[in-house]
Amino acid sequence: MTECRASSFMGKFSAIKFPIKYLTAKESSELIPYVCSNCGHVEWYVEKPENFK
C-alpha cells in the first residue's frame, strides 16, 4: 500500500502520492467509488494504480 492524499481538482476527486512533490499525472490518479446499495459501504479504487509504484 502507498500513502496518499485525497484532493479535488477540476471537478475530479483524485489520490496523490505522498509525500507530495509536484502535482503530476505520473503521481496521481482519479478515484472511483463503489457503493453497496444495501448497507452503504464504500470502497475507493484509483483508475491508474501503476502511478503509485
C-alpha positions in Angstrom: 0.0 0.0 0.0 1.2 3.5 -0.8 0.3 6.5 1.4 -1.7 9.1 -0.5 -3.7 12.3 0.0 -7.2 12.9 -1.5 -7.7 16.0 -3.5 -10.4 17.7 -5.6 -9.1 19.2 -8.8 -11.1 20.5 -11.7 -14.2 18.6 -10.7 -12.5 15.2 -10.2 -11.6 13.6 -6.9 -8.1 12.2 -7.1 -5.4 10.4 -5.0 -2.0 12.0 -4.9 1.1 10.0 -4.0 2.6 11.1 -0.6 4.9 12.9 0.0 3.6 15.3 -2.5 6.5 16.7 -4.6 4.6 18.1 -7.5 1.0 17.6 -8.8 1.8 15.5 -11.8 -0.2 13.0 -13.8 2.6 10.4 -13.0 1.9 10.7 -9.2 -1.8 10.9 -9.2 -5.0 9.2 -10.4 -8.7 9.7 -10.4 -10.6 8.0 -7.5 -13.5 5.8 -8.4 -16.0 5.0 -5.6 -18.0 1.8 -5.4 -21.0 1.8 -3.1 -23.1 -1.1 -1.7 -26.7 -0.2 -2.2 -27.8 -2.4 0.7 -25.6 -1.2 3.5 -23.8 2.0 2.2 -20.3 0.6 2.5 -17.9 2.5 0.2 -14.6 1.3 -1.4 -12.4 3.6 -3.4 -10.1 2.5 -6.3 -7.7 4.5 -8.4 -8.0 4.5 -12.2 -4.3 4.1 -12.7 -2.7 2.1 -9.8 0.7 2.0 -11.7 1.2 5.7 -10.8 1.8 4.7 -7.2 4.8 2.4 -7.6 
